[in-house]
Amino acid sequence: MEWLKISTSTELVRIQTDDIAFIAADGNYSDVYLTNGRPHKMTFKLHFFDEMLHCLTDQMFIRVGKSLIVNTNYIYIINVANQDLVLSGNRLKADFKLKASKEALKQLKALMEKEDRK
């Protein structure tokens, strides 16, 4: 288990990586959605989180398109035709149904299929 530590001028936020379901871009901000269903608005763009998450030992996060980073441990359904990505799992209080571009979902689907073959 790893911790993501995010420091701003006014606060320090420590989040266990297993507790992050996904991170969504919101203009100059990002919403970190936790497994308990609560979002935490952060004053960083998604690119900041993308770089931080790549430094972790456990590479469980993947960027999906321009506005979304998901925890691959919670990916349940990738529906390219409907542009749906459903996150589910025992740790999640509720399922998350997210929208993403067809191209981003195609790439994610291919990557997940490739990883499952290893």
Secondary structure as a PSIPRED ss2 file (coil, helix, strand):
# PSIPRED VFORMAT (PSIPRED V4.0)

   1 M C   1.000  0.000  0.000
   2 E C   1.000  0.000  0.000
   3 W E   0.000  0.000  1.000
   4 L E   0.000  0.000  1.000
   5 K E   0.000  0.000  1.000
   6 I E   0.000  0.000  1.000
   7 S E   0.000  0.000  1.000
   8 T C   1.000  0.000  0.000
   9 S C   1.000  0.000  0.000
  10 T C   1.000  0.000  0.000
  11 E C   1.000  0.000  0.000
  12 L E   0.000  0.000  1.000
  13 V E   0.000  0.000  1.000
  14 R E   0.000  0.000  1.000
  15 I E   0.000  0.000  1.000
  16 Q E   0.000  0.000  1.000
  17 T H   0.000  1.000  0.000
  18 D H   0.000  1.000  0.000
  19 D H   0.000  1.000  0.000
  20 I E   0.000  0.000  1.000
  21 A E   0.000  0.000  1.000
  22 F E   0.000  0.000  1.000
  23 I E   0.000  0.000  1.000
  24 A E   0.000  0.000  1.000
  25 A E   0.000  0.000  1.000
  26 D E   0.000  0.000  1.000
  27 G C   1.000  0.000  0.000
  28 N C   1.000  0.000  0.000
  29 Y E   0.000  0.000  1.000
  30 S E   0.000  0.000  1.000
  31 D E   0.000  0.000  1.000
  32 V E   0.000  0.000  1.000
  33 Y E   0.000  0.000  1.000
  34 L E   0.000  0.000  1.000
  35 T C   1.000  0.000  0.000
  36 N C   1.000  0.000  0.000
  37 G C   1.000  0.000  0.000
  38 R C   1.000  0.000  0.000
  39 P E   0.000  0.000  1.000
  40 H E   0.000  0.000  1.000
  41 K E   0.000  0.000  1.000
  42 M E   0.000  0.000  1.000
  43 T C   1.000  0.000  0.000
  44 F C   1.000  0.000  0.000
  45 K C   1.000  0.000  0.000
  46 L H   0.000  1.000  0.000
  47 H H   0.000  1.000  0.000
  48 F H   0.000  1.000  0.000
  49 F H   0.000  1.000  0.000
  50 D H   0.000  1.000  0.000
  51 E H   0.000  1.000  0.000
  52 M H   0.000  1.000  0.000
  53 L H   0.000  1.000  0.000
  54 H H   0.000  1.000  0.000
  55 C C   1.000  0.000  0.000
  56 L C   1.000  0.000  0.000
  57 T C   1.000  0.000  0.000
  58 D C   1.000  0.000  0.000
  59 Q C   1.000  0.000  0.000
  60 M C   1.000  0.000  0.000
  61 F E   0.000  0.000  1.000
  62 I E   0.000  0.000  1.000
  63 R E   0.000  0.000  1.000
  64 V E   0.000  0.000  1.000
  65 G C   1.000  0.000  0.000
  66 K C   1.000  0.000  0.000
  67 S C   1.000  0.000  0.000
  68 L E   0.000  0.000  1.000
  69 I E   0.000  0.000  1.000
  70 V E   0.000  0.000  1.000
  71 N E   0.000  0.000  1.000
  72 T H   0.000  1.000  0.000
  73 N H   0.000  1.000  0.000
  74 Y H   0.000  1.000  0.000
  75 I E   0.000  0.000  1.000
  76 Y E   0.000  0.000  1.000
  77 I E   0.000  0.000  1.000
  78 I E   0.000  0.000  1.000
  79 N E   0.000  0.000  1.000
  80 V C   1.000  0.000  0.000
  81 A C   1.000  0.000  0.000
  82 N C   1.000  0.000  0.000
  83 Q C   1.000  0.000  0.000
  84 D E   0.000  0.000  1.000
  85 L E   0.000  0.000  1.000
  86 V E   0.000  0.000  1.000
  87 L E   0.000  0.000  1.000
  88 S C   1.000  0.000  0.000
  89 G C   1.000  0.000  0.000
  90 N C   1.000  0.000  0.000
  91 R C   1.000  0.000  0.000
  92 L C   1.000  0.000  0.000
  93 K C   1.000  0.000  0.000
  94 A C   1.000  0.000  0.000
  95 D C   1.000  0.000  0.000
  96 F E   0.000  0.000  1.000
  97 K E   0.000  0.000  1.000
  98 L E   0.000  0.000  1.000
  99 K E   0.000  0.000  1.000
 100 A C   1.000  0.000  0.000
 101 S C   1.000  0.000  0.000
 102 K H   0.000  1.000  0.000
 103 E H   0.000  1.000  0.000
 104 A H   0.000  1.000  0.000
 105 L H   0.000  1.000  0.000
 106 K H   0.000  1.000  0.000
 107 Q H   0.000  1.000  0.000
 108 L H   0.000  1.000  0.000
 109 K H   0.000  1.000  0.000
 110 A H   0.000  1.000  0.000
 111 L H   0.000  1.000  0.000
 112 M H   0.000  1.000  0.000
 113 E H   0.000  1.000  0.000
 114 K H   0.000  1.000  0.000
 115 E H   0.000  1.000  0.000
 116 D H   0.000  1.000  0.000
 117 R H   0.000  1.000  0.000
 118 K C   1.000  0.000  0.000
